[in-house]
């Protein structure tokens, strides 16, 4: 504003500043990969392992203590138990959901 010019600056935005204002180039999103095909027997085995994991968590002293403490609390939504029967959830996603549910 005082009329003085600074070295290396022109009236417009310099190259580095101009680049910061432009949105970065993003590659188009790739289609979501589909889960690999599994036989009915494999799905039954996975569901059984998932049900066992849910029961293990629900039987833990930490979960039982949480349930006792949570009984009188209104307005706070409890985390939902992951769906052990869902065939739309990959192993990694299932493990992430269980980890979040336990915390």
Backbone as numpy.savetxt, mean C-alpha at the origin, in Angstrom:
# Nx Ny Nz CAx CAy CAz Cx Cy Cz
14.02 43.85 -8.52 13.32 45.02 -8.52 14.08 46.29 -8.52
15.41 46.38 -8.25 16.08 47.67 -8.17 16.75 48.06 -9.47
16.52 47.35 -10.55 17.05 47.70 -11.85 18.41 47.10 -12.13
19.08 46.55 -11.10 20.38 45.95 -11.33 20.20 44.57 -11.94
21.09 44.22 -12.82 21.02 42.88 -13.39 22.11 42.04 -12.74
21.78 40.75 -12.58 22.76 39.85 -11.99 23.41 39.07 -13.12
24.68 38.72 -12.97 25.37 37.98 -14.04 24.68 36.64 -14.29
24.59 36.27 -15.57 24.05 34.99 -15.96 22.53 34.93 -15.95
21.87 36.04 -15.69 20.40 36.04 -15.64 19.86 36.93 -16.74
18.82 36.44 -17.37 18.15 37.27 -18.35 16.79 37.62 -17.77
15.99 38.36 -18.50 14.68 38.76 -18.03 13.75 37.58 -17.79
13.91 36.46 -18.53 13.05 35.29 -18.38 13.67 34.28 -17.42
13.05 33.11 -17.36 13.58 32.07 -16.49 14.80 31.45 -17.12
15.79 31.18 -16.31 16.99 30.51 -16.79 16.67 29.03 -16.98
17.52 28.32 -17.70 17.27 26.93 -18.04 16.92 26.03 -16.85
17.69 26.10 -15.77 17.45 25.23 -14.62 16.11 25.55 -13.96
15.82 26.82 -13.77 14.54 27.21 -13.16 13.37 26.80 -14.05
13.54 26.94 -15.35 12.48 26.60 -16.29 12.19 25.10 -16.24
13.24 24.31 -16.11 13.05 22.86 -16.04 12.29 22.48 -14.78
12.51 23.17 -13.68 11.84 22.86 -12.43 10.34 23.10 -12.53
9.93 24.04 -13.38 8.52 24.36 -13.48 7.76 23.43 -14.42
8.47 22.71 -15.27 7.81 21.82 -16.21 7.59 20.47 -15.53
6.42 19.86 -15.75 6.20 18.55 -15.13 7.17 17.53 -15.68
7.68 16.65 -14.83 8.63 15.65 -15.33 7.93 14.70 -16.29
8.68 14.20 -17.23 8.11 13.25 -18.19 7.87 11.94 -17.48
6.68 11.41 -17.63 6.36 10.13 -17.02 6.02 9.14 -18.11
6.58 7.96 -17.98 6.27 6.90 -18.93 4.83 6.47 -18.71
4.13 6.06 -19.74 2.76 5.59 -19.55 2.74 4.38 -18.61
1.70 4.28 -17.83 1.59 3.17 -16.90 1.39 1.87 -17.66
2.13 0.87 -17.24 1.98 -0.44 -17.87 0.72 -1.10 -17.31
0.08 -1.92 -18.10 -1.10 -2.61 -17.57 -0.71 -3.47 -16.38
-1.63 -3.56 -15.41 -1.36 -4.37 -14.22 -1.19 -5.82 -14.64
-0.13 -6.45 -14.12 0.04 -7.85 -14.47 -1.06 -8.69 -13.82
-1.47 -9.70 -14.52 -2.48 -10.59 -13.95 -1.76 -11.63 -13.11
-2.47 -12.15 -12.13 -1.88 -13.19 -11.29 -1.65 -14.44 -12.13
-0.58 -15.16 -11.84 -0.35 -16.38 -12.60 -1.48 -17.38 -12.37
-1.74 -18.16 -13.38 -2.78 -19.17 -13.27 -2.41 -20.17 -12.18
-3.42 -20.59 -11.42 -3.20 -21.58 -10.38 -4.33 -22.60 -10.45
-4.00 -23.80 -10.12 -5.03 -24.84 -10.13 -5.94 -24.65 -8.92
-7.09 -25.29 -8.96 -8.02 -25.23 -7.83 -7.35 -25.77 -6.57
-6.56 -26.80 -6.73 -5.84 -27.38 -5.58 -4.87 -26.36 -4.96
-4.15 -25.62 -5.83 -3.23 -24.59 -5.33 -3.99 -23.50 -4.59
-5.15 -23.08 -5.13 -5.93 -22.04 -4.46 -6.44 -22.52 -3.11
-6.84 -23.78 -3.02 -7.31 -24.32 -1.75 -6.17 -24.33 -0.73
-4.97 -24.70 -1.17 -3.81 -24.70 -0.28 -3.49 -23.28 0.19
-3.53 -22.31 -0.73 -3.26 -20.92 -0.36 -4.29 -20.40 0.63
-5.57 -20.69 0.36 -6.63 -20.22 1.24 -6.47 -20.82 2.64
-6.11 -22.08 2.72 -5.90 -22.74 4.01 -4.75 -22.08 4.77
-3.65 -21.80 4.07 -2.52 -21.13 4.72 -2.92 -19.72 5.18
-3.70 -19.03 4.37 -4.14 -17.68 4.74 -5.08 -17.73 5.94
-6.02 -18.68 5.95 -6.93 -18.81 7.10 -6.13 -19.11 8.37
-5.12 -19.96 8.26 -4.28 -20.29 9.41 -3.55 -19.05 9.91
-3.07 -18.21 8.99 -2.38 -16.98 9.39 -3.33 -16.05 10.14
-4.56 -15.92 9.65 -5.55 -15.07 10.32 -5.82 -15.61 11.72
-6.00 -16.92 11.85 -6.28 -17.52 13.17 -5.10 -17.35 14.12
-3.88 -17.43 13.59 -2.70 -17.23 14.42 -2.68 -15.82 15.00
-2.97 -14.84 14.16 -2.99 -13.45 14.64 -4.12 -13.26 15.65
-5.31 -13.77 15.32 -6.45 -13.58 16.21 -6.27 -14.31 17.54
-5.42 -15.32 17.60 -5.17 -16.03 18.84 -4.00 -15.48 19.64
-3.32 -14.47 19.10 -2.15 -13.92 19.79 -2.56 -13.07 20.98
-1.73 -13.03 22.02 -2.03 -12.20 23.19 -2.22 -10.72 22.83
-1.45 -10.23 21.86 -1.56 -8.82 21.46 -2.93 -8.53 20.85
-3.40 -9.43 19.99 -4.70 -9.23 19.36 -5.81 -9.31 20.40
-5.73 -10.29 21.29 -6.76 -10.43 22.33 -6.79 -9.20 23.23
-5.62 -8.67 23.59 -5.57 -7.46 24.41 -6.17 -6.28 23.66
-5.90 -6.20 22.36 -6.47 -5.12 21.54 -7.99 -5.23 21.53
-8.51 -6.44 21.35 -9.97 -6.62 21.29 -10.63 -6.21 22.61
-10.01 -6.55 23.73 -10.56 -6.17 25.04 -10.55 -4.66 25.18
-9.44 -4.02 24.80 -9.32 -2.56 24.92 -10.24 -1.85 23.94
-10.51 -2.46 22.78 -11.28 -1.82 21.72 -12.79 -1.94 21.93
-13.24 -2.84 22.80 -14.68 -3.09 22.94 -15.48 -1.84 23.27
-14.95 -0.95 24.08 -15.73 0.22 24.47 -15.50 1.46 23.63
-14.66 1.40 22.60 -14.30 2.57 21.80 -15.29 2.73 20.65
-15.93 3.90 20.59 -16.85 4.17 19.49 -16.22 5.17 18.54
-16.60 5.11 17.29 -16.15 6.08 16.30 -14.81 5.76 15.69
-14.15 4.71 16.15 -12.86 4.34 15.58 -13.05 3.01 14.85
-12.82 3.05 13.56 -12.99 1.84 12.76 -11.82 0.89 12.99
-12.12 -0.33 13.33 -11.08 -1.34 13.51 -10.56 -1.77 12.14
-9.29 -2.12 12.06 -8.78 -2.60 10.77 -9.52 -3.87 10.35
-9.79 -3.98 9.08 -10.52 -5.15 8.57 -9.57 -6.33 8.40
-10.07 -7.48 8.74 -9.31 -8.72 8.56 -9.12 -8.96 7.06
-7.89 -9.24 6.63 -7.67 -9.54 5.20 -8.50 -10.74 4.77
-8.96 -10.72 3.52 -9.81 -11.77 2.98 -8.97 -12.97 2.54
-9.02 -14.03 3.34 -8.22 -15.23 3.07 -8.68 -15.97 1.82
-9.90 -15.71 1.38 -10.45 -16.44 0.24 -10.27 -15.72 -1.10
-9.81 -14.47 -1.07 -9.71 -13.69 -2.30 -8.65 -14.25 -3.25
-9.06 -14.45 -4.48 -8.13 -14.91 -5.51 -7.57 -13.74 -6.30
-7.93 -12.54 -5.91 -7.46 -11.34 -6.60 -6.23 -10.75 -5.93
-5.82 -11.32 -4.82 -4.71 -10.77 -4.05 -3.49 -11.67 -4.21
-2.40 -11.08 -4.67 -1.15 -11.84 -4.84 -0.58 -12.16 -3.46
0.39 -13.05 -3.43 1.03 -13.42 -2.17 1.65 -12.19 -1.51
2.35 -11.39 -2.27 3.00 -10.20 -1.70 1.97 -9.21 -1.16
0.91 -8.99 -1.91 -0.14 -8.08 -1.47 -0.80 -8.63 -0.20
-1.07 -9.93 -0.16 -1.66 -10.56 1.03 -0.76 -10.33 2.24
0.54 -10.59 2.07 1.47 -10.40 3.18 1.50 -8.95 3.65
1.43 -8.00 2.72 1.38 -6.59 3.09 0.11 -6.27 3.86
-1.03 -6.82 3.41 -2.30 -6.57 4.11 -2.29 -7.13 5.52
-1.72 -8.33 5.68 -1.63 -8.94 7.01 -0.72 -8.10 7.91
0.39 -7.65 7.37 1.34 -6.84 8.14 0.66 -5.55 8.62
-0.08 -4.90 7.75 -0.79 -3.66 8.13 -1.89 -3.94 9.15
-2.58 -5.05 8.98 -3.66 -5.43 9.89 -3.13 -5.70 11.29
-1.96 -6.32 11.38 -1.38 -6.67 12.68 -0.90 -5.45 13.45
-0.55 -4.38 12.76 0.02 -3.22 13.46 -1.00 -2.27 13.98
